[in-house]
Amino acid sequence: MDGQKVAIVTGSSSGIGFETSLLLARSGYVTFATMRDLRKGGLLKKIVIKEEIPLTVSPLDVTDQYSVSKGIGSIFRKAGRIDILINNAGYGLTGAFEDLSIEEIRSQYETNFFGLIRTTQAVLPIMRDQKSGIIINISSGLGRFGIATNSAYVSSKFAVEGLTESISYELEPFGIRTIIIEPGIIKTNFLNSSKLARKARDPNSPYKNFMQNSEKGINKLNESGQDPGIVANIIKESIEDTNPRLRYLAGKDVEQIMEIKNKLSDEDFHSMLKKMGD
Ligand SMILES: NC(=O)c1ccc[n+]([C@@H]2O[C@H](COP(=O)([O-])OP(=O)(O)OC[C@H]3O[C@@H](n4cnc5c(N)ncnc54)[C@H](OP(=O)(O)O)[C@@H]3O)[C@@H](O)[C@H]2O)c1
């Protein structure tokens, strides 16, 4: 593995993680496509045999400390180094705030936020010893602005943004870069695997109008989703960027909305999103 960079991608069973693992391996990165359910690694394994690319499917559940320590430890023993960690595993949770149980919110954070903390803390001692490394955290356009019926998901991504921005100061002196990727709407398994809060199904919920609008919105979004390959390309660009930045937008839609957001006051942006949701 001389001279080749070693990359770990979490949540590689589908969508952005799947495409990113493939793109990196096809570009010569020694890639560990990790997933919590190895039975979902069949297609990747077939491609590896056909194309003879440096990709290994390996187990890692980001919500399980033992699985993270064991998974990262075994990758390090095999590869001898870890250059890039891509924290991609995540899912959505829909429901008005008052309809969310604390358990549902906690589960959301266990994957989207604490999951990324576990994997990052597991690789940092290795990267510090190497005096180099890149941590890439997959946030979202919704890591920059909130929307109704998604407060748990949005706040988990805001937490990812705040954490990444803060640790960038601490890690820079050790030669470790941190990157935030903010995808727009991407056609993946995301909507299928998103959870609906139990109480949000209640027809007597005082927030049922929000849920109806949210469903209409989701159907529209389903049609306009972009290819996950777009995000994979931006991730690769961010790794190889000679003028590295902290944040990279991924998708035309998120570029457009952030351009508008940057020009408007919070109040005007709020009114605009409210009108779009009606
Ligand atoms: N799609 C979008 O529009 C969009 C927009 C902005 C940001 N994002 C973010 O992009 C990331 C990837 O999502 P995606 O769109 O590619 O959706 P996806 O196709 O549903 O992929 C999500 C991946 O995360 C994995 N995962 C979930 N819980 C896990 C756990 N405990 N341990 C390990 N892996 C776990 C899933 O594994 P299983 O197959 O086992 O469930 C799957 O591989 C997420 O962080 C998401 O928030 C997506």
The ligand as a MOL file (V3000), in Angstrom:
LIG
                    3D

  0  0  0     0  0            999 V3000
M  V30 BEGIN CTAB
M  V30 COUNTS 48 52 0 0 0
M  V30 BEGIN ATOM
M  V30 1 N -30.0360 12.2670 0.3520 0
M  V30 2 C -30.0680 13.5310 0.6530 0
M  V30 3 O -30.8740 14.3060 0.0840 0
M  V30 4 C -29.0960 14.1090 1.6460 0
M  V30 5 C -28.9910 15.5040 1.7160 0
M  V30 6 C -28.1030 16.0610 2.6190 0
M  V30 7 C -27.3580 15.2530 3.4400 0
M  V30 8 N -27.4750 13.9040 3.3760 0 CHG=1
M  V30 9 C -26.6480 13.0870 4.2720 0
M  V30 10 O -25.8670 12.1890 3.5200 0
M  V30 11 C -25.5380 11.0600 4.3230 0
M  V30 12 C -25.7790 9.7860 3.5210 0
M  V30 13 O -27.1490 9.6630 3.2500 0
M  V30 14 P -27.7260 9.1190 1.8490 0
M  V30 15 O -28.5010 10.2070 1.2390 0
M  V30 16 O -26.6780 8.4540 1.0710 0 CHG=-1
M  V30 17 O -28.8160 8.0720 2.4030 0
M  V30 18 P -28.8300 6.4730 2.4040 0
M  V30 19 O -28.7750 5.9620 1.0020 0
M  V30 20 O -30.0120 6.1050 3.2380 0
M  V30 21 O -27.4750 6.0660 3.1410 0
M  V30 22 C -27.3210 6.1970 4.5270 0
M  V30 23 C -26.2540 5.2370 4.9700 0
M  V30 24 O -26.0580 5.3770 6.3920 0
M  V30 25 C -26.0500 4.0830 6.9400 0
M  V30 26 N -26.3420 4.0170 8.3600 0
M  V30 27 C -27.4540 4.3730 9.0400 0
M  V30 28 N -27.3000 4.1150 10.3480 0
M  V30 29 C -26.0690 3.5730 10.5060 0
M  V30 30 C -25.3150 3.0740 11.6010 0
M  V30 31 N -25.8180 3.0490 12.8440 0
M  V30 32 N -24.0440 2.6030 11.3900 0
M  V30 33 C -23.5190 2.5960 10.1510 0
M  V30 34 N -24.2050 3.0200 9.0560 0
M  V30 35 C -25.4500 3.5000 9.2420 0
M  V30 36 C -27.0720 3.2990 6.1250 0
M  V30 37 O -26.9140 1.9120 6.3540 0
M  V30 38 P -28.1420 0.8580 6.2450 0
M  V30 39 O -28.2500 0.5010 4.8000 0
M  V30 40 O -27.7000 -0.2870 7.1060 0
M  V30 41 O -29.3630 1.5490 6.7580 0
M  V30 42 C -26.6460 3.7660 4.7270 0
M  V30 43 O -25.5090 3.0650 4.3040 0
M  V30 44 C -26.3700 11.1750 5.6000 0
M  V30 45 O -25.5520 11.6620 6.6540 0
M  V30 46 C -27.4220 12.2060 5.2350 0
M  V30 47 O -27.8760 12.9210 6.3660 0
M  V30 48 C -28.3280 13.3030 2.5000 0
M  V30 END ATOM
M  V30 BEGIN BOND
M  V30 1 1 1 2
M  V30 2 2 2 3
M  V30 3 1 2 4
M  V30 4 1 4 5
M  V30 5 2 4 48
M  V30 6 2 5 6
M  V30 7 1 6 7
M  V30 8 2 7 8
M  V30 9 1 8 9
M  V30 10 1 8 48
M  V30 11 1 9 10
M  V30 12 1 9 46
M  V30 13 1 10 11
M  V30 14 1 11 12
M  V30 15 1 11 44
M  V30 16 1 12 13
M  V30 17 1 13 14
M  V30 18 2 14 15
M  V30 19 1 14 16
M  V30 20 1 14 17
M  V30 21 1 17 18
M  V30 22 2 18 19
M  V30 23 1 18 20
M  V30 24 1 18 21
M  V30 25 1 21 22
M  V30 26 1 22 23
M  V30 27 1 23 24
M  V30 28 1 23 42
M  V30 29 1 24 25
M  V30 30 1 25 26
M  V30 31 1 25 36
M  V30 32 1 26 27
M  V30 33 1 26 35
M  V30 34 2 27 28
M  V30 35 1 28 29
M  V30 36 1 29 30
M  V30 37 2 29 35
M  V30 38 1 30 31
M  V30 39 2 30 32
M  V30 40 1 32 33
M  V30 41 2 33 34
M  V30 42 1 34 35
M  V30 43 1 36 37
M  V30 44 1 36 42
M  V30 45 1 37 38
M  V30 46 2 38 39
M  V30 47 1 38 40
M  V30 48 1 38 41
M  V30 49 1 42 43
M  V30 50 1 44 45
M  V30 51 1 44 46
M  V30 52 1 46 47
M  V30 END BOND
M  V30 END CTAB
M  END
